[in-house]
Amino acid sequence: MESIAIITGASSGVGREFVHQLDHHAGGPLDQLWLIARSKDALERVAAGCTTKTRILPLDLTDPSSFEALKKEISDACADEKTYVQWLINSAGFGRAGKFVEIGEASNAGMVRLNCLAVVELCSLVLPYMRSGSRIINLASMAGTLPLEGFAVYSASKSFVLNFSHALDAELAATGIHVTAVCPKWMKTGFLDHAGSKQSLKKMMFIGFENPTDVVRKTIRSAVLGRGVCVPSFDMKIAYGALAILPVGFVMAAMRFIGDWTTEHLS
Ligand SMILES: NC(=O)c1ccc[n+]([C@@H]2O[C@H](COP(=O)([O-])OP(=O)(O)OC[C@H]3O[C@@H](n4cnc5c(N)ncnc54)[C@H](OP(=O)(O)O)[C@@H]3O)[C@@H](O)[C@H]2O)c1
């Protein structure tokens, strides 16, 4: 049998770290790594550092024709029924901070296309080629656990990822395939460089940062164990539990107050 890991967002940040750790067999033996992002050059650089057989697929996952191309690649590769997809890692994503009306239609719609629609498309395409023991990891975020002013579409898109992953994992229970949604806090990756309004971002920085290497290591472990959600940091585990019982209006007001206070007093 020949196993494949498909990783989106593989050119940078969290996706690139998944490539690195899977290449070092953190998720068990693997025969092929398929790397997806738009930048061919960046994918080539990541592939050059891998010891596993690697394919690069420079695709824009907001373009519907990319899924047609990918469907053909996967069905051709798995046609012998000896090749299957062991891992699907949906890491490609972006977030724009700022007021909804100021972010603009293209970016708001783009976030939904990449963060939500592409995840659904990829799960649909890949699931027929998975088998018992295969794993899907979807990058959600702590931002998906509550409505976030100044990040309205992004937080809603990650809430979609979280709920979709949970429900899909339950639907797949009898197959031995598991879906894990991961909820990191901030990480210093390309994400922050492309997130737009520094003022809106600053108000949410008080929740703190974590390291992509730790996030990926803990997420792979959770996925291997078949857990539906991975909240990698200890403080956010507590916040995740608290958010399930606190009234949403109260949490939003507290976030606004802490964000305004820290921006004013700690910068
Ligand atoms: N960093 C954080 O603070 C943070 C926190 C929580 C959750 N997350 C989530 O973690 C995931 C990974 O983010 P990151 O931190 O690794 O950010 P990143 O360093 O900016 O990486 C984003 C990746 O997505 C790819 N990408 C962007 N647009 C694409 C498109 N249209 N089609 C295909 N690929 C595309 C980028 O490559 P190209 O530009 O070459 O296409 C890049 O490889 C995202 O889903 C993000 O929402 C991030």
The ligand as an ORCA input file, in Angstrom:
! r2SCAN-3c Opt
* xyz 0 1
  N      -1.266     32.466     12.468
  C      -2.277     32.602     13.323
  O      -2.268     33.468     14.222
  C      -3.445     31.646     13.238
  C      -4.222     31.440     14.380
  C      -5.280     30.538     14.321
  C      -5.563     29.879     13.144
  N      -4.811     30.103     12.028
  C      -5.147     29.388     10.796
  O      -4.050     28.570     10.459
  C      -4.044     28.341      9.045
  C      -2.647     28.546      8.503
  O      -2.296     29.894      8.646
  P      -0.779     30.332      8.831
  O      -0.663     30.926     10.166
  O       0.108     29.233      8.446
  O      -0.721     31.516      7.761
  P       0.264     31.743      6.511
  O       1.678     31.593      6.953
  O      -0.170     33.035      5.898
  O      -0.077     30.533      5.513
  C      -1.233     30.531      4.724
  C      -1.053     29.488      3.647
  O      -2.248     29.439      2.844
  C      -1.875     29.531      1.466
  N      -2.939     30.188      0.708
  C      -3.412     31.441      0.904
  N      -4.361     31.720     -0.016
  C      -4.494     30.601     -0.786
  C      -5.300     30.272     -1.916
  N      -6.187     31.154     -2.427
  N      -5.170     29.049     -2.471
  C      -4.257     28.166     -1.975
  N      -3.478     28.421     -0.909
  C      -3.585     29.635     -0.331
  C      -0.585     30.365      1.465
  O       0.232     30.124      0.327
  P       0.201     31.023     -1.018
  O       0.157     32.456     -0.582
  O       1.442     30.613     -1.730
  O      -1.031     30.603     -1.735
  C       0.101     29.788      2.707
  O       0.764     28.579      2.385
  C      -5.092     29.274      8.451
  O      -6.255     28.528      8.166
  C      -5.355     30.256      9.576
  O      -6.652     30.790      9.521
  C      -3.738     30.962     12.054
*
